[in-house]
Amino acid sequence: MVEIRLRWFECSAVCILVLNLVLQLTAAVSAELFFKPFNVSYDHRALIIDGKRRMLISAGIHYPRATPQMWPDIIDKAKEGGADVVQSYTFWDLHEPVKGQYNFEGRNDIVKFVKLVGSRGLYFHLRIGPYVCAEWNFGGFPVWLRDIPGIEFRTDNAPFKEEMQRYVKKMVDLMKQEMLFSWQGGPIILLQVENEYGNFESQYGQKGKDYVNWAARMALGLGAGVPWVMCRQTDAPENIIDTCNGFYCDGFRPNSYNKPAFWTEDWNGWYTTWGETIPHRPVEDNAFAVARFFQRGGSFHNYYMYFGGTNFGRTSGGPFIITSYDYDAPIDEYGLLSQPKWGHLKDLHAAIKLCEPALVAVDTSPKYLKLGPKQEAHIYNKVVQTEHLNSRQSGNEIICAAFLANIDDHNDATVTFRGREYTLPAWSVSILPDCKNVAFNTAKVGAQISLKIPDSGLPYFSNTTGNAHLLLHKEVSYLSKSWMTLNEPIGAWGVNNFTVQGILEHLNVTKDTSDYLWYITRVHISEEDMAYLEANAMPVLFIDKMRDVARIFVNGQLAGSKVGKWVGVAQPVNLVEGSNEIAILSETVGLQNYAAFMEKDGAGFKGKIKLTGLKSGEMDLSKLLWTYQVGLKGEFMKLYNPDRLEMADWLDLSPNTSPSVFTWYKTYFDTPSGIEPVAVNLGCMGKGQAWVNGHNIGRYWSLVAPKKGCQETCDYRGAYDHDRCATNCGKPTQSWYHIPRSWLKTSNNLLVLFEETGGNPLEISIKLHRTTTLCSQVSESHHPPLSTSHPQGKRSIHLKAPEMHLKCDNNHIISDIIFASYGTPRGSCQKFSQGHCHAHNSFAVVSEACQGKNSCTISVSNSAFGSDPCRGVTKALAVEARCVASPNAGFSDL
């Protein structure tokens, strides 16, 4: 607070005006404070916030992968799930699309995003990079960067360091200006420079080591006032915290005793590529990894991703990474909870928080006990001085927390710890916040399962059969029967094309302003050549290397296509006597996002392009004159823009028209009523891009995943990798695409498609994405609900029975109970059946507790059901319920 002392009798009218302005400014600044200003530091054990060590759970959320209208709900769900921190990269290519011209509007409004996080009482970890990887186009680098003379990325290179420092300083200064650092009352407690550089450093030799040291000095010299980290950087300088990324980080130790153990990326899922299966990481394994990290001394943990979101437009990297970035995250691509992952991890976080007083109090390593061949305990135990509430007397108290782990990936085990027996399922950790009572076991999932429609290409991870999918196709809602169409020219179409000799590199020409670049040349076939061709095999067009997609047209007709990353092409072509136009369309499907020497990677073609099979022998087309045309005519005309539609001669699409290549389609549709997220099914189309009301909702491509490689049941036990527990075999990798509601109007929404390979737009459908079915099964052997701790960290002894919690999406209610049985129910979600033991009032009890409500809680106990249906048997409650929109729910603001 600025203190101003003036003698009022000496103050002129100007002085009074200045004083009023200062007071108004001071009030405005104070209103922006999200916290009382505090310092952040660290020691060997943990991050120290306002003088206190903290055990922190962080949620990875990337602001441009959602809309600003979605941000508040996503942040709230992360906080409800137990997050203390939100983590995000910054995206240089979005913020500086043209050198010196910055964009912080809309989905790029990082300041607004950070302030929203702070307003919810959460901290922020800002990963400036500026290289981010993130399965993002070009790893987050703006493509104009590669055009700077003499530049080499991510090494001791003066042009690159100059640009990198300018951007990092821009971001730090922006956060300072907006008062967003902790010492200013803002939420930012951590920063990051570089990203996983240690994976490539050796390829740069000594210049790589020098670059790391320079990046550290540069970052620290910006005066941000909070700690900096470098992930996967084992040679990070002493005043930069090196951190771990991976599926497991419990064995990670930083490169100095003076640094705490941080896990900046816990890969709780994996990204998906076109034509491949969809990775799924079981929540039991994810929880096991997190518990092991804190068990063995970790203190800061971040989920990558907690919300994955959508690669709108052309932002996906790769190549070949799909538009959905759901990442099997606790919050799905549309912003809805993914259950049981969100709920099980929420319970884990609550258990860890109950252990926090003991975890931060122990200054050295925890006590280790071997409990069996593959069973072990880590105990955090310390005598602390306390002050009694009703007196000024102080005393000593023992605080204690323990983690009991069974790292056997096949066999359960019973162990004895402090005179008590504990049963540990295989590949699990039990958490004892008081060193006596188990608050949580990573393998015992009591959270509900949520089944959603439509099937967004990210299947239900509950091992259900096709019954769940019947909900999707029960009432097919085709988008429109009234479509208009327009053909895209093959080859050169505009005045901005040019002709030069030889083959130019794709990105040098397009500057990544479009996925598409035409290469056009002409070949003359003489009468003698034609006679030779008729008597022999067809000529073949060879391309030494190409990426990502090449489509070869001869005289306006498609001869063939090739997909791959730097693969060869051998395409037979049909030539005619005289002049033949050869037009090759080079397409990118996301630029490289993870590699060394990225500035050299490029796109398009490498080596020679030649024609074989002629009487005169091989013809080197690389030496001919080639005409280059960047992009599509429809792109140039912005046919997707509602204000530009009249610039083209659209024709009505006949229902009998055969699917055609290189075609634009458009139609109008009304927004489905309700508040649920909206999805469009483009599985009937081939490959292209889609726009709604001028917004690019992303690339679409209906490639089908291999039929083999998926498992009917997924065994979570044992070390996970991204190809384990694969799903979606034999189905299109992605069919459903997210249309954010904030991009929609109540009616007359414009949908425009550019289709490359052929498809039937008349079969496109649109649906609401929502949870329709809830399932849960909770046993008497599950742990009772976690009780809250008082300020000294004590935890009450369990007095309650386990509970089942059911919850529909917001503004939805439980309309029907499909199945309910307290006793010994059999089966799994959507296949439940009664066992030999069943409480006959099960349905009535559950219906009374839940029907007509958004959420409900049922005690899994004999008292809840009035009697014991079968004495001496461990009982369970299994429920399947249906969710529908609440009749009192309003409509979203569009």
N, C-alpha and C positions, 0 to 999 in steps of 0.2 A: 504494500500500500504506500502510495506516495504521500509524504507528510508535507503540507504546505503551511508555512507560518507567515502571515502578512499583517501589517498594521492597517486595519480597515480605514482609518482616517487618512492614510497615505495613498490609498489605492484609487486610482483614477477609474473612469468608466471603462477604458480599454483593459485595465488590470482586472476589473470585475468580470469582463467578458472572457478574458483568458482563464480566470479562475473557474468560471462555470464550465468552460470547455474541458479543462483538466479533470474536474470532478465527474463530468459525464463520461469521459474516456476511462477514468478509473473504475467507475461503476460498470461500464461495458466490459472491461477486462475482467473484473471480478466475477461477472455473470458467466464468463466462459470457463472459469475454474471448475474442473471436474473433481479435483482432490485438493486438499490442503497441500501446498508444495512440499515435496519430499525428495530426498536424495536416494540414489540407487548405487550400490557397490556390490562387492562379492568377496567371499573368502573361499577356502578350499572346500567348504561344505555346501554352500548355497548362495543364491542371490540374496542380498540384504536390502530390504525395502524399508525405508524410514527407520533404520536401526535394527530391524528384526529379520532374521533368516526366514525364508519362505520355501515351502514345497509348492510348486506351481504346475497347474494343468493348463495347457494352451490349445486353442482350437484354430486350425489352419482354415482361413476363409479368404478367397481372392476376390476383391471388390469388383473387378470387371467381369467376372463370371456370373454375376447376378445383376439385377437392376437396382437402382437406389430405393425403389419402392419395396423391394424384397429385403433389403439390408436389416431394418429394425427387427423383423420377425426372426431372421436367421441368427442375429446376435443374441436375441432373447432366448432362443432355444439352446444356444451354446452355453449361455450362463445357467439356465435351468439344468442343463446336463452336467454342470459341475466345473465349467471352465473358469479360470481366473484371468486368462490372457487370450487375446485374439492375435494371430500372426498372419501377416501377408507380405508377399513381395511387392515391389513397385515395378511398373512395366514401362520401360524407357520408350519403346516403340509407340505406345499409346500416348505418352505424355509429351513426346517431342517427335511427331511424325515427320516434320520438316525441320531441319536444323535451325535452331533459334526461335521456332514457333511452338509454343506450349499449349497443351490441351488438358484442362482439369475440369471438364464439364461432364455431366451425365454419369455414365458408368466409370468415367475416369476421375471422378471427384474424390480423390483420396482424402482430402482434408475433411470433407463431410463424413466419410466412412470412419476415420479415426475419431472424430468428435462423437459420432453415434456410439462407438465402442466405449468411450470415456463416460458418456452420459448414462450408460448402463452399469457403471461402477467397475468396469473391467480394464485391465492393463493392455498395452499394445506392444508387440514386437514387430518392428519395421525392418524388413529385409530389403535394403536398398539395392544390393547387388553390385553393379547393374545387370550382370549376367544372372538369369534366374532359372534357366532350363525350363521347368514347370510344364513340359509338353506344350510349350507356347511357341508360336512362330518365331524362328530365328533366335530362340532362347531369350527373347525380350529385347534383343538389339535392334535398333532401327536400321533398315537396309541401307540408308544413305551413308551409314558409318563406313561400310566397306569401300565406298568410292573416294575416301580421303587418301590422297597420295601418300604412299609409303606406310600405310597403316598395317599393323599386325595385332590381332585381338589378344588380350589377356596375357601380355608378356611385357618385358621391359622395352617398350616401344613408345617413343615420345609422342607421336600423334594420337595413339590410343589413350595414353595416360592423360593427355590434355583434355580429351573429350570426356573420359570417365570422371576425372576430377570435377569438371564443370557440371556434369549431371548430378553426381553425389552431393556436391556442395549446394546445388539448386534444391535438392530434396531436403537436406538438413536445414538450410536457411528458410525454406517454406514452413517446416515444422516449428522452427523457432518463432517465425513471424506470427504464426497462428497460436502460439503459446501452448504447444502440445507436448513438450517434454515434461518429465515428472517434476523437475525443479521449478517449472513454471505453473504447476498445477494441472498439467496434462497427463494423459495415460501412457505415453511412450516410456518404457523402462529399458528397452534393449534395441540395438541396431545391429545390422549385419552388413559387412562388405565382402564382396566376392561370394562364390557359391560352388562348393564341391570342386574347387580348383585342384585340390590334392590328387584327384583322380587322373589329372592330365599333366601335372607340373613337371614330371620327369621328361616329358616329350619336348619341353622348352629348355632343358638344361639349366645352366647357371642363370640365364635370363629369367627363367621362371621363378627361381628362388629370390632374385632381386626384385621381381615384380611383387611377390608376396610381402616383402618387407616394405616396399614403397606403398602398397595399398594400405597397410596398417598405419604407417606414419601419416599418410594423407588423411585417412579417416579420423584418426585421433586429433589431428591438427585442426579439425573443423569446429571443435569446441561444443560438441553436442551435449556433453555433461552426463551421459549415461554409458554403460559398458557396450563394447562392440564384440561380436562373435564372428568367427569364420567356421563354417561347417566342413567336415571332412578335410581338415587342414592340419596334419600332424606336426608341421613345423611352424604353426602360427606363433608370432612373436609373444613375448612374455605378457604384454599388456593387452592381448587379444585372446578371448576364450575360444579354444577349439572345441567343436561339438561333434556329435554323432548323428548320422542319418542311416536308416536301415530298418529291416523288419524286427531286429533285436539289437538292443544296446546295453544289456545288463553287464556285459563284460567290458564296456568302454571305460577307459581312464584318460583324462586329459593329459597333455604333455608337460604339465607342471603341477606340483603339489598345491600350488597357490590358486588353482582354478577348480571350480566345481564341475560336476558331471552333468552336462546338458544334452538332451536328445531333441534336436531341432526338427527332425522328420521321422515320425513313426508311420511307416507306410501301412496304414490300416486297410488299404486296398491296392489297386494298381490301375494304370491307364489301359485303354483298349484301342486296338488298331482295326481298321476296316478288314473284313474277311476273316477275323479271328474270333475265338471264344472270349467270353467275358470273365475276367478274374473275380474271385470271391475269397475273402479272408474270413474264416469263422471268428465270431466274436470271442469264443472261448480262448482261442490262441492269442488274439489281440490283447485281451485282458491279462492273460498269463505273461505276455511280454512286458506290459506296463508294470504289473506288480513286481516282476523280477527286477526291473530297472530301479524302482524305489527300494526294493529289498536290499539291493547290493550297493546302495549309496547314491543313486541318482537323485536329482533335486528339481530339474526343469524338464518337462515333457510336453511335446507338441504333436498333435495328430495331423498328419499330412495324408488326406484332407479330412477335416471335420465336416465341411461342406465343400463339395467339388464344383458343382454348378455346370455351366454350359460354355463351350467354346463358340460364342456367337461370331458371325461373320467368317473371316478367314484367319482367325487367331490361333487355331490349333496348329501345333508344330508337327514334328515327326521325322520323316513324312508318314502319312497314312494314319494319323491319330484321329479318332472319330469326333464328332461334334459334341457328344455327351462327355462330360468330365465328372460323371457321378462318383467314380472312384470307390464304390462300395462304402461310402462315407456314412456316418451316423445321421446326417441330414442329407436327404437325396437331392438330385439335380433340381427338383422343382421347389425345394424348401420344406418338404414334409419329413417327418421323423422316419428313419429306417429302423424298424424294430425286428429283432431284439437288440440290435447293436447299440442304439442310443441308450436304451434303458439299462442294459447290463453294464455299460461303461459308466453311466451315471451312478449306479450303485458302487462300482469300483472306486470312483472318485470320492464318494462320501466316506468310504472306508479308509482311504488314504488320508483324507482330511482329519479323521479321528486319530490317526497316528501322528499327525504333524507335530504336536508338542514334543513327543519323544524323538522324532526324526531330526528336528532342528536343535534339540538340546545336546545330543551326543556329538561330541566334537571330533572324535576319532572314528575309526571303522567300527561297524557293529560287531557284536560278539557272534562268532560262528560256531554252530553245533552240527555235527554230522549225525543224522537220525537214522540212517540206513544206507544201503549201497548207492541209491540215487535220490536220497531224501536229505534235506538239510534245513536248518533254521538260522535266521539272522535276527538278533535281538538288539533293540535300541533301549537301553536301560540307564537311567541316571537319577541321582538324588538331587532334587531342586529345592530351593528355599521358597516358601510360600507365606503369604500374609493372610491370616484369618479374616473373614469378612466382618465379624462383629467385634473385633478387637484389634489393637495394634501389635499384638503378639505375632511373631513369626515362628515358623516351624519348618521341618524338613518333610518332603514327600517324595516317594519313588514314582517316577513316571516310566512306563514300559510299553513298548509295542513290539510285536514279533510277526515275522513272516515264515510260514512253514511251506516248503516247496517240495513237490515230487516231480523230478525232471525225467522220470521213467515215462517213455512215450507209449507204453503198452499196458502196464500193470498198475492197479490201484495199490495203495499201501496203508497200513495202520502203524502209526508211530506213537511213541511216548515222549511227551514234552512237559517238563515240570510236574511229573507225577500224574498227568492226565493222558488219556488216549485220544488220538485224532485220526480220522480216516481221510486220507488224501487221494482223490481221484488222480489217475494218470495225467501227467502234463498239466499240473494245476498248482496254484498257490493259495493257501488259506491265510487271511489277514486277521490278526488278533490285536486290536487296538489297546487292550489292557493286559496282554500276554496270557490271557486265560480263555476268553470267549471268542469264538469265530464270528466275525462280522460279515465275512464275505469269502466265497471260494470262486476262483475264476472259471471253474468248469461247471458250476451249478447255475444255470440260466433260469431266472424266474421272470424275466421281462417278457412281455407279450410279443407275439409274432403279428406283424401287420401285412396283409396282402392288399395290393393296390391295383387299380386299373387306371389307364390302359397299360398294357405290357409295353413299357418304354424301351424294350430291348435290353433291359436290365432285370433279369428274371427274379422271381420270388425265391429267396434263399432259404426255403423251409422244406425242401424236398417233397413238395406237393406234386400231385399228378395234374393232368390236364383239366381237372375240375375248376381250378382257379382261373384258367384261361377262358372257360366258357362264359365267364362274366364279361369278358371283353367283347366277345363276338355275339353275345345274346341279342343286342340291339345295335346293329351296325348303323352308324349315322354318316352317310356319305356327305362330303362337304358341299358339293354343288353338281348339278347336271348341266349347268350353263357355263361353258368355258369359251374363251377366245384364244386364238393362236396366232403365231407369227414366226416365220422361218428366219433363222440366223444365217447370214451369208457364209459360204465356204471360201476361205482365203481372204484376200485383201478386200476391204470394204470402205476405207476412208482416205481422206487426203493426208492424214498424218503418217502414212506408211513411208518407208524409204527402202532403197535398194543399194546393196554393197556387195562386193565380192567376198565369198567365204562364209563360214559359219560363226556367228556371234554367240557368246554365252548368254543364256536366257536372262539372268538377273541384271546383267549389264544393260540390257535393252528395256526390260519392263520396270526395273526399280521396285518390283513387287507391288505395282499398282493394280495388277490383275493376276489371276492364276494362269492366264492364257497368252500364248505367243505363237503367231503363225510364221512358219518358214515356207516360202513359196519360190519355186524355180520352174524352168521349162526345159524339157528334153525333146530333141528332134529325133524321130525315128524315120529312117529312109525306107524306100520301097524294098531295097535289098535286105535291110535289117528286119523288115516285117516278114518277108518270105522266110528268113532264117528262124524267126521266133515261132512262126506257124508250124515249122517242121520240128521244132525242139521244145523243151520245157519253157514255162513262163519265166521271164526275167525276175530277179529278186533284188529288192532294195535292202541294203545292209547299213545299219548304224552301229558303230563300234560300241558306244555306251550311251544310255539315256536314263533319265529319271524325271518325273514320277509316272507320268502317263504320256504316251505318244500315239496320236491318231493320224494315220496316213491316208490321204485322199489322192486319187488319180482322176483327173478330169471331172472333179466334183463328186465322185463316188467314193465312199469309204472302202478302202482296201483291207484295212485291219488296224488293230490296236495292240499296244504293249504296255504292261504295267510292271514296275519294278524300280529298284534303286541301283543305278549304274549297271544296267544289264544290257546285253546286246540285242539287236533286232535283226531278224531275217524275214522280210515280208514279200511274198510273191505279189507281183503287180501286173495288171492287164493294160498294155499300152496299145495305142493305135498308130497308124501311119501318119506322119506329119508331126505337128507340135502337140506335146503332152504337158499339162500342168500338174506338177507334183506339189501338193500342199501338205505340210506336216504341222499338226498342232501339238505344241509342247505344253503340258499342263503340270503345274505344281499342286501338290496336295499337302501343304504345310511345309515350311522350310525346316532344315535341320535344326534341332534344338539342343543336342548333346553331342559334343565332339571337340577335339582340339582343332586349331587352325580353321575355325568356322568361316573366316573370311574367304577361304580358298575353295569352299565346298561347291557353291554355285548350284546351277540347275540346267535343264535342257539337255544338250548333247556334248559328248566328248569324242575326240578322234575323228575318223572319216565317215562320211556318208557316201556310199557308192552303189552303182547299179551293175549287176552281173547278168550274164546270159545273153549278151549281145554278140553279134557276129564279129564285131571289132574288138571284143573282149570287155574288160572291166572299164566302166566309166566312173571317174572320180567326180562326184557331184559337189564335193566340198570346195572345188575351185571355181564353180560357176557363180554367176550373179544370183543373189537371193534377195527377195523382197520380204521385209519384216513388217508385220502388223501386230501392234500390241492390243490385247484385249478383244472383246466382242463388241459388235456394233450396238447390241442391246445394252451392254454396260455403258458405252459411251453416251448413248441416248438416255440413260437412266430410266429404262422402261419400268423399273420397279418403283419409281417415285410417283405417288398419286398425282402430282402436278404435271407430269411429263407424258401421260398416257396418250394424249391426243397427237403426239409427234410421230406416231406410227400407225400403219394401216392394219389394225387387228381384224381378223376374220373369225366368224363363228366356227367352233369346233363341232364337226358332225360326229354323232355317236358311232358311226360306222368307219370313221377314219382310222387307218392303221397307225400304230405308233411310229414316230419318225425321230430321226436324230437331229440334234442341233435346232431345237424348237423352243420358243418361248410360249408360256401359257399364263393366262390370268383368269381370275374369277373373283367374286365377292362373297362374303359370308357374314352371318350375324354371330355375335359372341354368345356362347352358351351361357345361360343364366346361372347364377350362383357366384361363389367366391373361390372355388377350387382352381388350381392351376390348369392351364389349357395345353393340350398336346395334339399335334397333327400327325397322321399316319401317312408316310410317304413310301411305304414298302412296295407299292405298286409301280413306283417309278424306278429309273435306272441310276443315273449319276448326274448331279448338278448342284445348283444352289437355290435357296428359297428366300423370299422376302415377304414380310407382312407389314403393310402400311409404310413401306420404305425401309424397314429395319431388316437387315440380313440375319435370319435366324440360324444360318450356318450352311455348310456343305451337307448334302445327303448322298448316300451311295448304298445300294441294296445288295452288297456283297454278302454271301452266305458263309457262315463259319463251318469249319470241318465237322463231319459227322462224328468223328471219334475224338477222344481226349477228355470227355466229361465223365464224372462219376455219379452214379445214382444216389449214393450217400457220401457225405464228406466227413472224413475222420479228421477232427481238428488236431489230434495228438501228433506231436513231432514237429520238427522245424519246417516252417512254411516258406514256400517260394511262390512267385506269381503264377506259375503254370499248374499249381496244385489247386484242387477244388474248382476247376474251370467249369463254367456253365454255358448254356445257350448253344450247344452243339447242333449243327444242322439247320440253324435258323439264321435269318439276316442279323448281322452284328447290331445294326440299329435301324429301327423302323419308325419309332415315335420321336418327335422333335418338339421341344419346348417353345411355346409362344407366350412370353410374359404378358400378364394381363394389362400391365401399364402401357403396352404397345397397341392395345386394342380399343376400339370404339364399341358402342353398344350394337351398332349395325353397320353394314356396308364396309366391312374390312377388306382391303385389297390383298390378295395373295398372288404373287408372281413367282413363276418357276422358270429357270433355264434348265432344259433337259438335254443331255448329251447323247444318250444311247437309246432312248425310246422307253416309253412307259404309257400307262393309261391314267390320266388325271381324273377320269370319271370315277375311279375307285378310291380316291383319296378320302379319308374320313377324319373327323375331328371329335375329340372326346375330352372329358374332364379327367384329370389325374388325381385320384383320391383313394384313401383307404376304405375298402368295402368290407373287409373281413378281419376280425381279430381272433386270435387263438392264444391260449395260454394253458400251461400245465405246471402246477406248483405242488410239491410234495411236502409232507410233514417234516421231511429231512432237510428241506431248504432252511436257510437261516432266517430268523425273524427280521422285521424291518429295522433298518439302522436307526438307532436313537441318536439324538443330538448330544453333543458334548457341552459341558459348561466351560467357562473361560479357562479353567485350569487344565482342561483336556480330559477330565474323567469321563468314563462311560458307564452308564447304568447296566446292571446285569440283565440279561434277556428275561423278560417276564411275559412277552407276547408271543403268539403263534405266528408262523409264516403267513404272509398275505399275498393275495392275487390282486394285481392292479390292471384294470382295463381302461383304455382311453381312445376315443375316436379323434380324428383331426379336429382342429378348432372349428366351431360352428356346426359340428355334426353330433348326432346322438346315436346311442345304441338302440336300434329299432327292434331287433329280434334276438332271442337266444336260440341258436341252432342246436347246440348240444351242451349239456351240463351233467357232470357226474362226479360226485364225491365218493371215493372208495378206491377201486383198483381199475381205473379206466385204461383202455388199450388204444394203441395206434398213435397217430400224429395228426397235425393240423389238417382239417378237412377229411380226416379218415378216423376220427375218434369213434370208439364204441364202448359200451359198458362192459366191465369185467365181472368176475364172479361176486364182487362186493360192490354195492351201490346204494347210496342213501336215496330213498324214494322221493324225498322232497328237494333233491338237488336242483331241479329245474325251477321250482317255485322260489327257493331261496335266492338263486342267482338272478332270476327275473325281477324279483322285488328290489334287489340291491342295485340293479344296473339298467333295466329297461327305461327308456325315455331320458337317460342322463348322458352327458358327454363323457363322464368317467365314473368309475366305481371301484370300491375296495371290498374284498371278501376275505374274511379270516379263514385260513385253511385249518380248521379245528373241529372237533366233535361238537363243541358248544354252539358253533355257528349253524350246524345242521341238526341240532337238537338231541343227538344221540350218537353212539359209536356203532356204525353199521357192521363192523367186523373187528372184534377185539383181537389184539395181539398182532395186527397187520399194519404195516406202514401204509398210510392212505395218501391219496393225492386228489386234487381237484383239477378237472379238465373242462375247459369251456371254449366254445366257438360262438362268436356273436357277429351280427351284421351292423354296419354303420350306414346311416343315411344323413343327408343334409337336414339340419334343424329347421323346422317350419318357421322359427323366429329369426333365422339367419338373414341378414340383409344382403344387398348386392354390393360388389366391390365398386370402388370409384375408378372408372376407366379413364 
